[in-house]
Amino acid sequence: MMKNYVVVILFFFITIGYAATDPTMPADWNLQMQASRIPKDIILSGILTSNHKAIAVINAKNVRVGDVISGYEITKITQHAVYLKNNHGSIMVPLYSQVSVPIKD
């Protein structure tokens, strides 16, 4: 009897895990979704970080946490990304694109 319960519970967890992933989606679909949400008028050129200070260069302007640019408030600056928010939600703008292009030899 206990075996049946274990099998049912195991099956339940396996189906939940499988439902969380779609084998027909590209492996980088989440990155593509994130990239498509970055506004075209937000151009991140660089990030400068020090001990407790961080400056990002967006649209050729130096910005810090709390500044507003193109209607977005800068909420966080890390070595690799800038986090922005507005009334519609939050986005992360990576310094480097996650797109890779194969090189032909």
VEXZA-968894 format. One line per field, with one value per atom (N, C-alpha, C, O): residue number from 1; y, z, x. Coordinates in Angstrom, 3 decimals, m for minus. Atoms other than C-alpha are relative to their C-alpha. Layout:
! VEXZA-968894
pos <- [NUM:...]
py <- [Y:...]
pz <- [Z:...]
px <- [X:...]
! end
This chain:
! VEXZA-968894
pos <- [1:1:1:1:2:2:2:2:3:3:3:3:4:4:4:4:5:5:5:5:6:6:6:6:7:7:7:7:8:8:8:8:9:9:9:9:10:10:10:10:11:11:11:11:12:12:12:12:13:13:13:13:14:14:14:14:15:15:15:15:16:16:16:16:17:17:17:17:18:18:18:18:19:19:19:19:20:20:20:20:21:21:21:21:22:22:22:22:23:23:23:23:24:24:24:24:25:25:25:25:26:26:26:26:27:27:27:27:28:28:28:28:29:29:29:29:30:30:30:30:31:31:31:31:32:32:32:32:33:33:33:33:34:34:34:34:35:35:35:35:36:36:36:36:37:37:37:37:38:38:38:38:39:39:39:39:40:40:40:40:41:41:41:41:42:42:42:42:43:43:43:43:44:44:44:44:45:45:45:45:46:46:46:46:47:47:47:47:48:48:48:48:49:49:49:49:50:50:50:50:51:51:51:51:52:52:52:52:53:53:53:53:54:54:54:54:55:55:55:55:56:56:56:56:57:57:57:57:58:58:58:58:59:59:59:59:60:60:60:60:61:61:61:61:62:62:62:62:63:63:63:63:64:64:64:64:65:65:65:65:66:66:66:66:67:67:67:67:68:68:68:68:69:69:69:69:70:70:70:70:71:71:71:71:72:72:72:72:73:73:73:73:74:74:74:74:75:75:75:75:76:76:76:76:77:77:77:77:78:78:78:78:79:79:79:79:80:80:80:80:81:81:81:81:82:82:82:82:83:83:83:83:84:84:84:84:85:85:85:85:86:86:86:86:87:87:87:87:88:88:88:88:89:89:89:89:90:90:90:90:91:91:91:91:92:92:92:92:93:93:93:93:94:94:94:94:95:95:95:95:96:96:96:96:97:97:97:97:98:98:98:98:99:99:99:99:100:100:100:100:101:101:101:101:102:102:102:102:103:103:103:103:104:104:104:104:105:105:105:105]
py <- [m1.190:0.000:1.256:2.214:m1.143:2.384:0.235:1.373:m0.114:1.622:0.805:1.633:m0.721:2.914:1.500:2.303:m1.422:6.214:0.639:1.756:m0.517:6.649:0.191:1.209:m0.090:5.973:1.168:1.912:m1.102:8.415:1.344:2.264:m1.259:11.137:0.279:1.414:m0.161:10.564:0.434:1.341:m0.367:10.735:1.447:2.172:m1.370:13.968:1.010:2.000:m0.928:15.658:m0.013:1.025:0.082:14.425:0.803:1.517:m0.747:15.868:1.497:2.270:m1.433:19.225:0.497:1.561:m0.388:19.363:0.036:0.928:0.029:18.424:1.160:1.729:m1.097:21.033:1.339:2.269:m1.261:23.746:0.257:1.398:m0.169:23.135:m0.455:m1.438:0.347:23.061:m0.428:0.408:0.472:20.894:0.598:0.472:m0.601:22.733:1.428:2.001:m1.374:26.122:m0.008:m0.950:m0.094:27.269:0.075:0.544:0.028:26.855:1.389:1.540:m1.359:30.622:0.850:2.071:m0.758:31.622:1.070:2.138:m0.999:33.440:1.212:2.344:m1.106:35.544:0.787:2.014:m0.688:36.316:0.843:1.962:m0.763:37.405:1.241:2.324:m1.134:39.632:1.040:2.233:m0.932:41.164:0.744:1.912:m0.660:41.913:1.050:1.908:m0.968:43.884:1.267:2.261:m1.172:46.324:1.062:0.811:m1.064:49.634:0.384:0.353:m0.369:50.745:1.303:1.547:m1.276:54.169:m0.104:0.919:0.229:52.641:m0.684:m1.843:0.555:52.129:0.031:1.094:0.135:50.845:m0.164:m1.147:0.019:51.641:m0.511:m1.060:0.430:50.877:0.088:0.743:m0.016:50.303:0.163:m0.549:m0.221:51.633:m0.301:0.277:0.321:50.106:0.186:m0.074:m0.176:50.917:m0.657:m1.396:0.632:49.874:0.096:m0.927:m0.177:51.336:0.919:1.401:m0.895:53.395:m0.737:m1.577:0.576:52.410:1.066:1.768:m0.941:54.522:m0.779:m1.578:0.617:53.361:1.104:2.236:m0.939:55.064:m0.454:m1.441:0.305:55.053:1.211:2.330:m1.071:57.108:1.122:2.300:m0.932:58.798:0.904:1.973:m0.769:60.059:m0.893:m2.074:0.732:59.002:0.021:1.090:0.098:57.751:m0.857:m1.716:0.746:56.404:m0.548:m0.214:0.524:54.500:1.181:2.082:m1.072:56.731:0.978:1.675:m0.889:58.664:m0.551:m1.743:0.388:58.615:0.335:1.438:m0.213:58.199:m0.678:m1.850:0.486:57.769:m0.587:m1.567:0.450:57.324:m1.191:m1.687:1.134:54.529:0.468:1.260:m0.285:54.790:m1.083:m2.270:0.944:53.172:m0.539:0.226:0.587:50.746:m0.735:m0.867:0.768:48.762:m0.011:m0.102:0.106:48.738:m1.041:m0.921:1.017:45.659:0.065:0.901:0.017:44.843:m0.389:m0.044:0.550:43.184:0.490:0.171:m0.398:44.846:1.211:1.548:m1.109:47.806:m0.396:m0.902:0.349:47.294:1.280:2.246:m1.169:49.734:m0.352:m1.515:0.247:50.152:1.244:2.371:m1.068:52.218:m0.524:m1.553:0.406:51.979:m1.361:m2.007:1.256:48.923:m1.205:m2.342:1.123:46.833:0.265:1.388:m0.096:46.147:m0.766:m1.766:0.692:45.175:0.006:0.838:0.051:44.191:0.229:m0.435:m0.276:45.634:m0.529:0.050:0.551:43.465:0.859:1.458:m0.754:45.130:m0.668:0.002:0.747:42.399:m0.828:m1.382:0.788:40.709:m1.480:m1.926:1.442:37.039:m0.752:m1.982:0.620:36.406:m0.457:0.297:0.499:34.242:m0.350:m0.884:0.262:33.940:m0.961:m0.723:0.935:30.958:0.637:1.383:m0.533:31.831:m1.094:m2.223:0.969:30.122:0.061:1.138:0.056:28.957:0.007:m0.035]
pz <- [0.000:0.000:0.000:m0.720:m0.097:0.904:m1.325:m1.699:1.300:m2.434:m0.964:m1.716:0.893:m4.273:0.274:m0.659:m0.352:m2.385:m0.484:m1.001:0.430:m3.122:m1.511:m2.001:1.457:m6.823:m0.438:m1.342:0.357:m7.008:0.299:m0.516:m0.365:m5.200:m0.938:m1.377:0.921:m7.369:m1.374:m1.982:1.287:m10.514:0.013:m0.965:m0.144:m9.274:m0.145:m0.865:0.070:m8.807:m1.367:m1.836:1.331:m12.137:m0.998:m1.826:0.945:m14.015:0.236:m0.721:m0.277:m12.261:m0.577:m1.195:0.533:m13.178:m1.512:m2.110:1.456:m16.769:m0.532:m1.572:0.452:m17.065:0.070:m0.649:m0.131:m16.014:m1.188:m1.417:1.165:m19.131:m1.242:m1.223:1.271:m22.716:m0.943:m1.344:0.837:m24.860:m1.401:m2.110:1.327:m28.005:m0.013:m1.085:m0.069:m26.776:m0.160:0.272:0.088:m27.652:1.392:2.334:m1.304:m24.830:0.598:1.819:m0.499:m24.581:m0.098:m0.223:0.191:m24.816:1.057:0.758:m1.054:m21.478:m0.300:m0.048:0.376:m22.685:m1.150:m1.178:1.112:m25.899:0.491:0.015:m0.551:m23.912:0.703:0.545:m0.727:m21.705:m0.988:m0.814:0.973:m24.701:m0.746:m1.094:0.730:m26.428:0.850:0.308:m0.880:m23.373:0.188:0.689:m0.185:m23.382:m1.011:m2.216:0.921:m24.831:m0.949:m0.572:1.008:m28.005:0.351:m0.118:m0.355:m26.473:1.229:1.728:m1.111:m23.638:m0.572:m0.981:0.523:m24.758:1.112:1.490:m1.064:m22.067:m0.638:m1.333:0.610:m23.074:0.933:0.481:m0.925:m19.912:1.439:1.762:m1.439:m16.170:0.719:0.436:m0.832:m13.689:1.436:1.962:m1.396:m10.219:0.845:0.402:m0.981:m7.181:1.282:1.253:m1.261:m3.527:0.277:0.371:m0.308:m2.813:m0.997:m0.734:1.000:m5.943:m1.327:m1.672:1.327:m9.320:m0.904:m0.527:0.998:m12.412:m1.289:m1.680:1.296:m15.646:m1.046:m0.759:1.113:m19.008:m0.881:m1.611:0.790:m20.593:m0.857:m0.355:0.960:m23.700:0.125:0.087:m0.091:m23.335:1.228:1.236:m1.241:m19.826:1.163:1.198:m1.220:m16.494:0.934:1.266:m0.892:m14.244:1.208:1.146:m1.247:m10.695:0.457:m0.111:m0.578:m8.642:0.471:1.151:m0.363:m8.180:m1.131:m1.130:1.146:m11.430:m0.892:m0.866:0.944:m14.052:m1.402:m1.656:1.390:m17.753:m0.896:m0.708:0.940:m20.548:0.724:0.264:m0.745:m17.956:0.910:1.530:m0.856:m16.094:1.150:0.952:m1.159:m12.585:0.111:m0.012:m0.203:m12.039:1.422:2.382:m1.330:m9.143:0.506:1.715:m0.417:m9.141:m1.145:m2.314:0.989:m10.928:0.506:1.611:m0.333:m10.907:m1.037:m1.940:0.964:m12.789:m1.397:m2.385:1.285:m15.556:m0.519:m1.649:0.438:m15.711:0.778:1.851:m0.654:m14.870:0.106:m0.851:m0.252:m13.347:0.008:0.695:0.162:m14.275:0.362:0.295:m0.226:m13.300:m0.374:m0.301:0.231:m14.307:0.416:1.085:m0.394:m13.882:m0.564:m0.030:0.656:m16.172:0.513:0.175:m0.532:m14.311:0.012:m0.210:m0.094:m13.944:m1.136:m1.617:1.030:m16.533:0.396:1.187:m0.181:m16.518:m1.359:m2.334:1.245:m19.188:0.173:0.928:m0.152:m19.551:m0.738:m1.769:0.658:m20.414:m1.304:m2.308:1.196:m22.895:m0.471:0.333:0.590:m25.249:0.251:0.294:m0.198:m24.636:m1.329:m1.352:1.316:m28.375:m0.402:m0.277:0.473:m29.724:m1.474:m1.927:1.435:m33.362:m0.278:0.147:0.303:m34.656:m0.929:m1.844:0.823:m36.167:m0.957:m0.551:1.011:m39.416:m0.118:m0.210:0.127:m39.656:m1.445:m1.756]
px <- [0.822:0.000:0.868:0.589:m0.899:2.812:0.720:1.001:m0.649:4.479:m0.862:m0.347:0.907:1.423:0.028:0.036:m0.054:1.519:1.302:1.306:m1.299:5.212:0.015:0.502:0.040:4.665:m0.877:m0.497:0.899:1.749:0.655:0.585:m0.657:3.687:1.168:1.349:m1.114:6.756:m0.496:0.073:0.583:4.638:m0.481:m0.296:0.498:3.055:1.143:1.008:m1.129:6.448:0.671:1.137:m0.597:7.770:m0.818:m0.253:0.835:4.794:0.096:0.050:m0.160:5.180:1.321:1.364:m1.303:8.867:0.002:0.605:0.059:8.151:m0.828:m0.497:0.854:5.413:0.718:0.354:m0.731:7.873:0.910:1.312:m0.859:9.979:m0.735:m1.475:0.615:8.845:1.115:1.924:m1.101:11.128:0.005:1.003:0.037:10.020:0.527:0.720:m0.503:11.287:1.519:2.184:m1.463:14.829:0.613:m0.026:m0.660:17.332:0.151:0.147:m0.203:17.821:m1.265:m1.168:1.239:14.147:m0.177:m0.710:0.138:14.262:0.873:0.459:m0.870:17.201:m0.602:m0.516:0.638:15.348:m1.161:m1.353:1.119:12.287:0.516:m0.046:m0.568:14.437:0.518:0.272:m0.558:16.228:m1.090:m0.916:1.079:12.946:m0.701:m1.398:0.647:11.767:0.831:0.305:m0.848:14.722:m0.414:m0.398:0.420:13.517:1.133:2.305:m0.993:15.290:0.709:1.821:m0.624:15.988:0.898:1.367:m0.929:18.062:1.239:1.184:m1.244:21.661:1.042:1.534:m0.990:24.019:1.372:1.629:m1.330:27.611:1.083:2.087:m1.036:29.532:m0.453:m1.444:0.274:29.556:1.335:2.299:m1.176:32.108:m0.385:m1.336:0.303:32.156:1.249:2.368:m1.057:34.248:m0.487:m1.472:0.387:34.031:m1.494:m2.174:1.419:30.614:m0.690:m1.792:0.568:29.986:m0.128:0.702:0.192:28.626:m0.600:m1.538:0.496:28.086:m0.196:0.655:0.260:26.514:m0.037:m0.426:0.075:26.807:m1.155:m1.056:1.194:23.356:m0.312:m0.412:0.289:22.603:1.026:0.671:m1.131:26.029:m0.066:0.545:0.083:25.149:0.405:0.059:m0.342:26.630:m1.197:m1.710:1.160:23.827:0.357:1.237:m0.192:23.675:m1.348:m2.388:1.237:21.114:m0.847:m0.357:0.922:18.075:m0.252:m1.267:0.205:18.531:m1.108:m1.412:1.051:15.777:0.483:0.966:m0.371:16.496:m1.027:m1.352:1.025:13.947:m1.205:m1.790:1.170:11.203:0.241:m0.699:m0.349:13.030:0.881:1.802:m0.839:14.466:1.066:0.767:m1.090:17.861:m0.130:m0.038:0.184:17.335:1.234:1.427:m1.175:20.584:1.000:0.623:m1.066:23.927:0.991:1.522:m0.996:26.159:1.113:1.071:m1.102:29.357:m0.458:0.191:0.408:27.374:m1.341:m1.712:1.341:23.948:m0.498:0.002:0.696:21.744:m1.466:m2.050:1.392:18.298:m0.823:m0.490:0.855:15.541:m1.428:m1.827:1.426:11.912:m0.787:m0.296:0.974:8.918:m1.365:m1.456:1.354:5.147:m0.404:m1.305:0.376:5.022:0.777:0.448:m0.761:7.592:1.487:1.940:m1.455:11.282:0.649:0.116:m0.770:13.866:1.469:1.913:m1.438:17.512:0.638:0.287:m0.714:19.801:1.425:2.206:m1.348:22.922:1.022:0.715:m1.064:26.216:0.387:0.628:m0.370:27.030:m1.177:m1.927:1.075:24.628:0.251:1.398:m0.101:23.910:m0.031:m0.071:0.075:23.823:1.394:2.359:m1.288:26.608:m0.117:m1.130:m0.016:27.553:1.145:2.276:m1.081:29.493:1.035:0.684:m1.083:32.870:0.437:0.709:m0.435:33.806:1.516:2.106:m1.468:37.403:0.400:1.591]
! end
